[in-house]
Every structure is written in C-alpha cells, then in structure tokens.
Amino acid sequence: MKSKLFLSLMASALLSLFTASSFAQDKMGKDVKFTVRVENISDANGQTASDGTKWPFALSPGLWVLHQREVRLFREGVVANGGLEELAESGNPAVLAQTLESRQHDVMHHGVFNTPAGANGPAPIGPGGAYEFSFTAKPGMRLSLVTMFGQSNDWFYAPKRQGIDLFVNGKPLSGDITNDFMLFDAGTEKDEEPGLGANQGPRQKDPNQGEAENGKVHPAKSSTFFSKNGQLFRITITPQNAMAMHQ
C-alpha cells in the first residue's frame, strides 16, 4: 500500500515538474512587449558655456534596432558610414534607417523615434521632454539605439557594447539602462565647444557646413559631458508584465 502511494506521489510530482518545465519553456519562448522611455532630465536652467552663455541640453530623434545577430551601426576606430554621419551631425535618423532596410529579416526589426511624448510632430527633446517606443522580443534578442547630443558637431549616444541583452537569465530586462550608454564622437566634423559652435544644429544654416575632421568613431572621453549621462538623460525599459503590475 505504501509502495503504491509512493509511486503515485512520485508520478504526481514528475507530472507537476514536467508541466512547470513545459510552462517555463513556453513562457520563455513567447514574445514579450517592452516599452523604452528616453527622458531629458537635464537642468531646466541650461548648461553653462565657458563664456557664461546658457544653453539647453537636447537629444535628437533617433533609431532603435531589435536584433539577434550583431548589427554594426558603427564600429570604433572605423570611419562613420553616411547614415551615422547624418544622425550625428544633424540628428536625422532616416538615412541610417534606410541602410538597414536591405538587412531586414525575421530576427531584426528597427524603427525611428522622433515625436516627443505629448507632441504633434517630430522634434528634439529639451529639458523635461521624452520619447517613448515599444516593440516585442524573444529571449536571445538585443536592443541597439542611437541618438544625437543635440548641441554638438557630431556626437551621439549609443550602448557601450553592440546591443543590450533584453533577457537576463531568461527574465525580461527591466529598469534603468542609462549606464549602458556612452557618448561617442563620429569623427566626421571638427568639434566646437558644446552650445557655442557656429556649426552646431541650433546655429548653423546648412547641416553640412562644419569643417570636415576626416576622423574615426571613438568615445568622446575628452569631453566633460562624457561622464554626465545620469545628470542629462535617463533611459528606462519596462516589460509588459511589469507595466501591468503598475497599472
């Protein structure tokens, strides 16, 4: 009798284990919806230039890419491609988006974020502004994102590595990912002091009027803004289940 009871309990336990395991595999294999929010949290009073001039920090419209295999939007130590140059100098992600069209496949998707939350049309985001976009992803996928440092000649923000893992130990990524981003110099146009340069977005007449630098993509470590990510902007990612918990 005890033997039959033991076997019955073992069978129930194995069935429960199998069911739980199958559920976990099924859950891990399903798409998870993520929402990414890019916020400009810089001082509303502006940044102070060397001559005392105040200027607002801004981020441009940008491009996001969801991918499984590596997607080389840029490479350190290599000349920037035309799409990256266009984004880094003028904040226009359209050309870079077009270069991805020929690479589109079932494990890579991309989109442009260009309209601030609450706005009616495309624009940069100044202090207090934000962009939001959503996508669905399976385990094994990564996120890449690029946006221009608005008052620069050719600086942009992107992940430190080629893509941010959207699942960690099988769990959807959630929370603040600002520290995964780094300030890069595209090396395409000679730098001027941020907020003052005559060849920077708010002050130039032609997007291509700056003097060519003929350089290569590299981290903008010489800039005092290199280590100010958390003071200037915040990027968060929220999976659907976490969003439901907060509703």
PARO-177923 format. One line per 3 residues: their letters; for each residue x, y, z of C-alpha. Coordinates in nm, 2 decimals, padded with zeros to 4 digits. Example, Ala and Ser with C-alpha at 12.3 -4.5 7.8 and 13.67 -1.06 7.14 Angstrom:
REM residues 2
as) 01.23,-00.45,00.78; 01.37,-00.11,00.71
***
This chain:
REM residues 247
mks) 00.00,00.00,00.00; 00.28,00.24,00.10; 00.46,00.14,-00.22
klf) 00.16,00.23,-00.44; 00.11,00.56,-00.26; 00.48,00.64,-00.30
lsl) 00.47,00.56,-00.67; 00.15,00.77,-00.71; 00.31,01.07,-00.53
mas) 00.62,01.03,-00.75; 00.41,01.02,-01.06; 00.22,01.33,-00.95
all) 00.55,01.51,-00.87; 00.70,01.42,-01.20; 00.38,01.54,-01.38
slf) 00.39,01.87,-01.19; 00.76,01.91,-01.27; 00.70,01.83,-01.64
tas) 00.41,02.07,-01.65; 00.60,02.35,-01.48; 00.90,02.29,-01.70
sfa) 00.69,02.30,-02.02; 00.52,02.62,-01.90; 00.85,02.78,-01.83
qdk) 00.98,02.69,-02.18; 00.66,02.81,-02.34; 00.67,03.13,-02.15
mgk) 01.04,03.19,-02.23; 00.96,03.13,-02.60; 00.69,03.39,-02.63
dvk) 00.73,03.75,-02.73; 00.75,04.00,-02.45; 00.64,04.36,-02.51
ftv) 00.89,04.62,-02.40; 00.84,05.00,-02.37; 01.15,05.22,-02.38
rve) 01.14,05.57,-02.24; 01.42,05.82,-02.32; 01.39,06.13,-02.09
nis) 01.58,06.45,-02.09; 01.64,06.52,-01.72; 01.89,06.80,-01.76
dan) 01.87,07.12,-01.57; 01.59,07.34,-01.70; 01.81,07.64,-01.64
gqt) 02.05,07.51,-01.90; 02.42,07.42,-01.92; 02.69,07.69,-01.88
asd) 02.94,07.76,-02.16; 03.29,07.89,-02.10; 03.17,08.25,-02.18
gtk) 02.88,08.22,-01.93; 02.62,08.16,-02.20; 02.34,07.93,-02.10
wpf) 02.22,07.67,-02.35; 01.97,07.38,-02.32; 02.09,07.01,-02.34
als) 01.89,06.83,-02.61; 01.86,06.49,-02.77; 01.77,06.43,-03.13
pgl) 01.53,06.19,-03.29; 01.70,05.85,-03.30; 01.69,05.49,-03.43
wvl) 01.63,05.17,-03.24; 01.72,04.82,-03.37; 01.60,04.49,-03.23
hqr) 01.83,04.21,-03.34; 01.97,03.87,-03.26; 02.28,03.87,-03.47
evr) 02.52,04.16,-03.43; 02.42,04.48,-03.61; 02.70,04.72,-03.68
lfr) 02.55,05.07,-03.68; 02.91,05.19,-03.62; 03.24,05.05,-03.52
egv) 03.50,05.22,-03.30; 03.82,05.30,-03.49; 03.64,05.30,-03.83
van) 03.51,05.58,-04.04; 03.14,05.65,-03.98; 02.91,05.55,-04.26
ggl) 02.68,05.80,-04.43; 02.38,05.72,-04.22; 02.56,05.76,-03.89
eel) 02.72,06.08,-04.01; 02.38,06.22,-04.09; 02.24,06.13,-03.75
aes) 02.55,06.25,-03.55; 02.57,06.59,-03.74; 02.21,06.68,-03.79
gnp) 02.00,06.45,-03.57; 01.83,06.28,-03.87; 01.79,05.90,-03.83
avl) 01.62,05.85,-04.17; 01.93,05.77,-04.37; 02.06,05.52,-04.12
aqt) 01.72,05.36,-04.11; 01.72,05.32,-04.49; 02.06,05.14,-04.48
les) 01.90,04.88,-04.26; 01.62,04.80,-04.50; 01.82,04.56,-04.71
rqh) 01.92,04.37,-04.39; 01.57,04.33,-04.26; 01.49,03.97,-04.16
dvm) 01.28,03.78,-03.91; 01.53,03.83,-03.62; 01.59,04.20,-03.68
hhg) 01.35,04.49,-03.67; 01.41,04.86,-03.64; 01.22,05.19,-03.60
vfn) 01.26,05.56,-03.56; 01.16,05.76,-03.26; 01.12,06.12,-03.34
tpa) 00.80,06.26,-03.18; 00.82,06.37,-02.82; 00.56,06.24,-02.58
gan) 00.26,06.47,-02.60; 00.38,06.65,-02.91; 00.21,06.65,-03.25
gpa) 00.51,06.61,-03.47; 00.89,06.53,-03.49; 01.12,06.74,-03.27
pig) 01.43,06.71,-03.04; 01.36,06.68,-02.67; 01.48,06.95,-02.44
pgg) 01.47,06.95,-02.06; 01.16,06.77,-01.93; 01.09,06.61,-02.27
aye) 01.08,06.24,-02.35; 01.05,05.99,-02.63; 00.87,05.65,-02.60
fsf) 00.86,05.35,-02.82; 00.76,04.98,-02.79; 00.84,04.65,-02.95
tak) 00.81,04.28,-02.88; 01.11,04.05,-02.84; 01.20,03.69,-02.77
pgm) 01.49,03.56,-02.55; 01.82,03.60,-02.73; 01.74,03.94,-02.88
rls) 01.92,04.26,-02.81; 01.85,04.63,-02.84; 02.07,04.89,-03.01
lvt) 01.98,05.26,-03.00; 02.14,05.58,-03.13; 02.06,05.95,-03.07
mfg) 02.25,06.27,-03.12; 02.39,06.50,-02.85; 02.19,06.80,-02.99
qsn) 02.43,07.09,-02.93; 02.74,06.92,-03.07; 02.91,06.89,-03.41
dwf) 02.90,06.51,-03.44; 02.84,06.34,-03.10; 02.59,06.07,-03.04
yap) 02.49,05.83,-02.76; 02.48,05.45,-02.81; 02.52,05.14,-02.60
krq) 02.87,05.07,-02.48; 02.86,04.73,-02.65; 02.69,04.63,-02.97
gid) 02.34,04.58,-02.82; 02.18,04.54,-02.48; 02.06,04.19,-02.39
lfv) 01.68,04.21,-02.34; 01.67,03.89,-02.13; 01.90,03.82,-01.83
ngk) 01.89,03.46,-01.71; 01.57,03.41,-01.90; 01.40,03.71,-01.74
pls) 01.29,04.02,-01.93; 01.52,04.32,-01.87; 01.36,04.59,-01.66
gdi) 01.46,04.93,-01.51; 01.72,05.20,-01.57; 01.97,05.12,-01.85
tnd) 02.12,05.47,-01.87; 02.47,05.34,-01.77; 02.47,05.11,-02.07
fml) 02.51,05.41,-02.30; 02.82,05.60,-02.39; 02.89,05.94,-02.56
fda) 03.07,05.88,-02.89; 03.24,06.12,-03.14; 03.16,06.02,-03.50
gte) 03.49,06.19,-03.61; 03.32,06.34,-03.92; 03.33,06.71,-03.82
kde) 03.57,06.91,-03.61; 03.45,06.97,-03.26; 03.35,07.31,-03.12
epg) 03.25,07.39,-02.77; 02.91,07.24,-02.70; 02.64,07.50,-02.70
lga) 02.85,07.77,-02.87; 02.97,07.64,-03.20; 02.86,07.82,-03.51
nqg) 02.85,07.49,-03.70; 02.62,07.32,-03.45; 02.25,07.24,-03.51
prq) 02.07,07.54,-03.35; 02.31,07.79,-03.51; 02.42,07.65,-03.85
kdp) 02.24,07.73,-04.17; 02.35,07.41,-04.35; 02.37,07.07,-04.18
nqg) 02.70,07.01,-04.37; 02.87,07.35,-04.32; 03.11,07.23,-04.05
eae) 03.48,07.17,-04.13; 03.55,06.80,-04.20; 03.75,06.62,-03.95
ngk) 03.82,06.30,-04.15; 03.85,06.10,-03.83; 03.71,05.78,-03.70
vhp) 03.44,05.68,-03.45; 03.57,05.70,-03.09; 03.44,05.75,-02.73
aks) 03.42,06.13,-02.66; 03.64,06.09,-02.34; 03.79,06.43,-02.37
stf) 03.45,06.60,-02.31; 03.34,06.69,-01.97; 03.00,06.55,-02.07
fsk) 03.14,06.20,-02.11; 03.06,06.11,-01.75; 02.73,06.30,-01.71
ngq) 02.48,06.05,-01.85; 02.27,06.03,-01.54; 02.26,06.41,-01.50
lfr) 02.15,06.47,-01.85; 01.92,06.19,-01.96; 01.76,05.87,-01.84
iti) 01.67,05.56,-02.04; 01.44,05.30,-01.89; 01.29,04.98,-02.02
tpq) 00.98,04.82,-01.89; 00.85,04.47,-01.99; 00.47,04.42,-02.03
nam) 00.43,04.22,-01.71; 00.60,04.49,-01.51; 00.38,04.76,-01.67
amh) 00.07,04.56,-01.58; 00.18,04.55,-01.21; 00.20,04.93,-01.20
q) -00.14,04.99,-01.36
***
